[in-house]
Amino acid sequence: MNFKHLHYFWVAAKAGGIARAGEQLHTTPQTLSSQIKLLEDRLGRKLFRKSGRKLELTDDGRVALRYADEIFGLGNELEAEMREQRVGGKPVLEFRVGVADSVAKPVASRLLAPALRLAQPVRLICVEGKHGDLLAQLALHRLDLVIADEPLSRRLSVKAFNHALGSSPMSFFCAPALLPALKGPFPKCLNGAPMLIQGQASPMRQQLEPWLLRHHLQPRVVGEFDDGALMKAFGRDGHGLFLSPTVLEDETSAQYGVQVIGRSDELTEDFYAISVERRITHPGVAAITSAARSALFGG
């Protein structure tokens, strides 16, 4: 296919006619019409039809236009990518990271911060989404890295690699107003207490329910949340106990005005950097993994 012909068709379709497109492309309507005719011959389809004095797209023309939009949109992205930004004479590294929506935002920000401290200027682009959706974008090289609280499953046909960042035990929190209602030491005090827990799909939920059974605990579950920040907001307002990574203990207590009532090393939240590299070479990924293992999670 001659992409010049496709470009002429694309401009004509966007401009709403041959004459106007000719003005934009600085060519005659006759030349433009003949080039579009060559494209139609190549595809074996009519792309325009006459409607009075105007041209309108056929059904095949609308299909061709959708593809042309994608093709030339990608061309514009390529051009922008190649027009490298520089700061102080140094090229800017564009670092695209997906953060699973189940990862606590304070953990994500602390994990990603080392990438902004590289000697090379960095433009960090973060997107949030479901674990599977982010892995699909990683497979298409639309992301350089995915931060998640569960590893890449072998059942998924995505060629990527798990890089363990570390893990944190879990702490249990409650608002001061709830403390008088708790009976006995931790974890016995959870019996009958109102509790806010993670949603069914959360990896922590899969650990919590067996842990409660093992310790013969029966809290009164009053809410389930996919959004951890919303769960903590309900906890702040005294609606129930909740658990959060111990690594964020001070931050959680200060932000939500809650107190730690106990901790469990049996419940752990794991964090992973998932990338298409088996051996890490991307400077942003290397900075994140090194800092997480040495500082945030203490090796």
Secondary structure, 3 states (H helix, E strand, C coil): CCHHHHHHHHHHHHHCCHHHHHHHHCCCHHHHHHHHHHHHHHHCCCCEEEECCEEEECHHHHHHHHHHHHHHHHHHHHHHHHCCCEECCEECEEEEEEEECCCCHHHHHHHHHHHHHCCCCEEEEEEEECHHHHHHHHHCCCCCEEEECCCCCCCCCCCCEEEEEEEEEEEEEECHHHHHHCCCCCCHHHCCCEEEEECCCCHHHHHHHHHHHHCCCCCEEEEEECCHHHHHHHHHCCCCEEEEEHHHHHHHHHHHCCEEEEEEEEEEEEEEEEECCCCCCCHHHHHHHHHHHHHHCCC
